[in-house]
Amino acid sequence: MRLAVLLAAAILSGSAASADVGLNIYGLSWHLDADKARAQGADTWYNPGLGVRYRVPGERFDYFFDAGAYRDSGRNTAILAGAAAHWRATQRARLGLALVMFNSKTYNSGNTFIAPLPVAAWEFDSVTVNMVWMPKWSEVNDINTLGFWLTYFFK
């Protein structure tokens, strides 16, 4: 834990002057196996919620930290916090990997867990359209799902 805090402090201290703060506006989800999602009562596609993003832009990669809460597909409140890196694939397209801590009654029998998740984004001036793939993973998540949300940056 100390190592993670020290690493985050080192990253942020060198770039704090150029960091961006944004509001995450969650979203939508698409369940790739809709019949299974419906059978499990986890088929809600509208998942409203709010969060914050702290982004440190870089030349080839952007690093960011998110925290928030949303109503998940199982109609429970999901709380998340995580860190990620976005590779600048093009001027607007971003591809990356996030390490996210989740807590919700819907996932992992209600136990908090950490998962590596692939993320993608499309950036506009002050708005980013985000996508995450939450793959089927043992008993943690039974349904392959894509999640979508917006980030609005205060500039």
N, C-alpha and C positions, 0 to 999 in steps of 0.2 A: 504494500500500500504506500509506504514512504517513497519507494522508487517511482511509482506512478505520479504522485504529487510533485516530486522533484522534477520529473521529466516534463510534466505539464507546465510547471513554473518556468523551466528553462525555455520551452518553446514560446510561451506567452511573453516572457520578459524581453526577448529580443524583437518581438513584433507587435507589442501591445499598441504602439502608436498607430499602426496601420490596420488594426483589427476592426471587424464589422460586427454589429449586433443586430440580430433579426428576430422577428416574431414568426414562429412556425404555426401554420393554420392547418391542422389535420382535418380531414380527409375522407378519402375513399379507399375501398379495397375491392379487389377482384379475386374471387376464389376459383382457382383453376379446376377444382373438382366440386362444382356447385351442388351436385346431389349429395355428396358426403357432408359438405358444410351444412346443408339444410337438415339432413338427418341428425346432425350433432347440435343443432340450434346455434350454429356459429356462422350464419349466412348474412349478417347485416353488412351491407355494402357502404352505408353512410356511417362514418366514424369521426364525429366532431370532437375537436379538442384544441388545446393551445400549448405552445411551448416556446422556448427561447433557443437561439443559436448564437454562438460566439465563433466567428470565423476569422482565421488568420490566413490571408492570401499569400501565396508564394508564386514563384516564377513558373514552375512545372506542376506543383501540387498546392491545393488549398487544404488546410487542416481546420476541422471544426468540432465543436462540442455542443451537443443538444441535450435538453432536458424538457420533459413535458408530460402531459396526461391526455388521454383521449378515451372515448367510448369504443371499446373493441367490438369485433364481430360477434362475440358471445354475449354482448350487452352488459359487459362489466367494465369498470374503470381500469385502464392499463396505465401504469406509470413507467416511464423510461428515462434513462440517462445513458449517454454514450459519447464516444469519440470516433472520428473518421478522417480519412484522407481521400480527397478527390483529385484524380489526375486530370489535368486540362487536356482532354483529347482533341478538342477544337477550340475556337474562340468562345463558343457557348456551351458545348457538350462537356459533361464531367462524368467520369467513371471512377468508382472507388470501392472501399471496404470499410465497414463500420464495426465496432465492437460495442454492443449495446446490452445494458442491463435492463431486464423487464420484470415487472410484477403485475400479475393479473390472475384472477380466478379461472380465466379461460385457458391459460397456457400452463403447462408443466404442473398440473394438479394444484395450482395456486402458489407454488414455490417460486421464489425469486431465482432467476437464472441469467447467465451472460451468453450471448450468441454472436458469432461473426456473421454479418449480413452484407451481401453485395448491394451497392447503391449506385444510382445514376441520377443525373440532373441536367436540366437545360436552363441556362442563366439568361435573364434579360437584364435591363438596367438595375432595377432595385428589387426584382422578384425572381425567385428560383422555383422551378417546378421540379419536385423531387419524386423519386421512385425507389422502393426497396423491394427485394424479393425475400420473402420469408418461406424458406423451403420446408417441406415435410421433414421433421427431424425426430425420430424415435417417438417417445411419448410427450415430448415438449410441445410440438406443434403437429397436429394430425393432417393439416390441409395446406398444400402449396398455395401461397397467397401473394399477390402483388399489392403494395400499399402506395398511395399517392397523397402528397400534401404540398402546400406552398410555403415558401419563406419570403417574408417581406423585410428588406433591410432598411433600417433607419439611416439616412445619409444626410 
